Amino acid sequence: MSTYLKTAAVKDDLINASEHKRPTQDSLPSQAKVVICGGGAQGAAIAYKLAEAGWGNEVVLIEQGQLGGGTTWHATGLMGILKPSNLETKIAVMSRDLYGDLEKKGWYTGFRKCGSLWVAKKKDRMYQYKKMVASAVQHNIDCKILNPEQVKQYCGLVHTEDLLGGLWVPGDGVANPHEICLALGCEAIDKGVRVVEQCSVSNVRTENGRIKAVETSKGVVECEYFVNRYVRL
Ligand SMILES: Cc1cc2nc3c(=O)[nH]c(=O)nc-3n(C[C@H](O)[C@H](O)[C@H](O)COP(=O)(O)OP(=O)(O)OC[C@H]3O[C@@H](n4cnc5c(N)ncnc54)[C@H](O)[C@@H]3O)c2cc1C
């Protein structure tokens, strides 16, 4: 647990990152190993993971507005772990574990395990759920197929007359995406990551097919790696 966490006011034993934001940087360094574009859930998680791997002092995260102020701010926070494809399920499991790590470090993530109930009206949807149950085994995810009567038992409000059945995933839940994003940002900053807000990435410079530098509204930063999803290059 970091010094900040030890001294910060504790609410229900967990810390709200939004109440304990770390200072961000006004200016850009001229060089960094990694530049990350975008301080949403994804950018913050990448910064956190790189910092955990010991690269904190060599990472700059650039956000055009405020950390966690993009799509992540609007997200409802449903956390379904079992996905239609194996790769998506793997990523969702990694995310769940990551948020669990944050809670162990004392951060409030808002995670509440309430389970999720999926319903099917058509055969192909029911078939998809059966495939998901089969693939859940390899990810060690508990889930089961329900008939319409069982769906009703899980949630009495559901109109089941036209349903073929459903899928119950007890480990699913809800969380607070904005707090999670800020907690990841705090942890990353504590481990040396420089976060520059109110700064837009506008272009990248390449040399021999490799990234050379990133152009922003606050100047140019040379780097070896660029993590991008938002800038059309
Ligand atoms: C209404 C709504 C409900 C949702 N509900 C759920 C849900 O229940 N469960 C779920 O799993 N997902 C949900 N989502 C999806 C989820 O919010 C996103 O998948 C997730 O937040 C994406 O995170 P991100 O980091 O990729 O994007 P963002 O949070 O959008 O972060 C990208 C950041 O990049 C910045 N940026 C963009 N261009 C530049 C640039 N040129 N220079 C610098 N910075 C830049 C933006 O300002 C932004 O902060 C929901 C989304 C919405 C809109």
PDBQT file of the ligand as one rigid body, heavy atoms in Angstrom, charges set to zero:
ROOT
HETATM    1  C1  LIG A 301     -23.378   4.838 -22.016  1.00  0.00    +0.000 C 
HETATM    2  C2  LIG A 301     -22.279   3.796 -21.956  1.00  0.00    +0.000 A 
HETATM    3  C3  LIG A 301     -22.444   2.677 -21.142  1.00  0.00    +0.000 A 
HETATM    4  C4  LIG A 301     -21.451   1.706 -21.099  1.00  0.00    +0.000 A 
HETATM    5  N1  LIG A 301     -21.618   0.650 -20.257  1.00  0.00    +0.000 NA
HETATM    6  C5  LIG A 301     -20.675  -0.293 -20.179  1.00  0.00    +0.000 A 
HETATM    7  C6  LIG A 301     -20.832  -1.391 -19.281  1.00  0.00    +0.000 A 
HETATM    8  O1  LIG A 301     -21.819  -1.500 -18.578  1.00  0.00    +0.000 OA
HETATM    9  N2  LIG A 301     -19.860  -2.341 -19.233  1.00  0.00    +0.000 N 
HETATM   10  C7  LIG A 301     -18.733  -2.247 -20.023  1.00  0.00    +0.000 A 
HETATM   11  O2  LIG A 301     -17.867  -3.127 -19.931  1.00  0.00    +0.000 OA
HETATM   12  N3  LIG A 301     -18.563  -1.208 -20.894  1.00  0.00    +0.000 NA
HETATM   13  C8  LIG A 301     -19.498  -0.249 -20.983  1.00  0.00    +0.000 A 
HETATM   14  N4  LIG A 301     -19.332   0.790 -21.850  1.00  0.00    +0.000 N 
HETATM   15  C9  LIG A 301     -18.119   0.801 -22.671  1.00  0.00    +0.000 C 
HETATM   16  C10 LIG A 301     -16.943   1.335 -21.876  1.00  0.00    +0.000 C 
HETATM   17  O3  LIG A 301     -17.263   2.586 -21.332  1.00  0.00    +0.000 OA
HETATM   18  C11 LIG A 301     -15.749   1.497 -22.822  1.00  0.00    +0.000 C 
HETATM   19  O4  LIG A 301     -15.499   0.295 -23.476  1.00  0.00    +0.000 OA
HETATM   20  C12 LIG A 301     -14.490   1.907 -22.074  1.00  0.00    +0.000 C 
HETATM   21  O5  LIG A 301     -14.738   2.960 -21.177  1.00  0.00    +0.000 OA
HETATM   22  C13 LIG A 301     -13.481   2.327 -23.108  1.00  0.00    +0.000 C 
HETATM   23  O6  LIG A 301     -12.319   2.763 -22.439  1.00  0.00    +0.000 OA
HETATM   24  P1  LIG A 301     -11.197   3.431 -23.284  1.00  0.00    +0.000 P 
HETATM   25  O7  LIG A 301     -10.050   3.715 -22.367  1.00  0.00    +0.000 OA
HETATM   26  O8  LIG A 301     -10.926   2.631 -24.501  1.00  0.00    +0.000 OA
HETATM   27  O9  LIG A 301     -11.890   4.785 -23.854  1.00  0.00    +0.000 OA
HETATM   28  P2  LIG A 301     -12.160   6.186 -23.165  1.00  0.00    +0.000 P 
HETATM   29  O10 LIG A 301     -12.623   6.072 -21.759  1.00  0.00    +0.000 OA
HETATM   30  O11 LIG A 301     -13.033   6.944 -24.110  1.00  0.00    +0.000 OA
HETATM   31  O12 LIG A 301     -10.737   6.848 -23.141  1.00  0.00    +0.000 OA
HETATM   32  C14 LIG A 301     -10.115   7.359 -24.281  1.00  0.00    +0.000 C 
HETATM   33  C15 LIG A 301      -9.478   8.665 -23.891  1.00  0.00    +0.000 C 
HETATM   34  O13 LIG A 301      -8.671   9.101 -24.987  1.00  0.00    +0.000 OA
HETATM   35  C16 LIG A 301      -8.736  10.502 -25.016  1.00  0.00    +0.000 C 
HETATM   36  N5  LIG A 301      -8.317  10.899 -26.347  1.00  0.00    +0.000 N 
HETATM   37  C17 LIG A 301      -8.942  10.673 -27.529  1.00  0.00    +0.000 A 
HETATM   38  N6  LIG A 301      -8.250  11.209 -28.552  1.00  0.00    +0.000 NA
HETATM   39  C18 LIG A 301      -7.151  11.781 -28.001  1.00  0.00    +0.000 A 
HETATM   40  C19 LIG A 301      -6.034  12.501 -28.532  1.00  0.00    +0.000 A 
HETATM   41  N7  LIG A 301      -5.922  12.752 -29.837  1.00  0.00    +0.000 N 
HETATM   42  N8  LIG A 301      -5.090  12.950 -27.690  1.00  0.00    +0.000 NA
HETATM   43  C20 LIG A 301      -5.181  12.716 -26.342  1.00  0.00    +0.000 A 
HETATM   44  N9  LIG A 301      -6.219  12.039 -25.786  1.00  0.00    +0.000 NA
HETATM   45  C21 LIG A 301      -7.180  11.585 -26.613  1.00  0.00    +0.000 A 
HETATM   46  C22 LIG A 301     -10.193  10.818 -24.668  1.00  0.00    +0.000 C 
HETATM   47  O14 LIG A 301     -10.341  12.126 -24.160  1.00  0.00    +0.000 OA
HETATM   48  C23 LIG A 301     -10.514   9.750 -23.630  1.00  0.00    +0.000 C 
HETATM   49  O15 LIG A 301     -10.372  10.208 -22.303  1.00  0.00    +0.000 OA
HETATM   50  C24 LIG A 301     -20.288   1.808 -21.904  1.00  0.00    +0.000 A 
HETATM   51  C25 LIG A 301     -20.112   2.949 -22.703  1.00  0.00    +0.000 A 
HETATM   52  C26 LIG A 301     -21.098   3.936 -22.734  1.00  0.00    +0.000 A 
HETATM   53  C27 LIG A 301     -20.898   5.145 -23.619  1.00  0.00    +0.000 C 
ENDROOT
TORSDOF 0
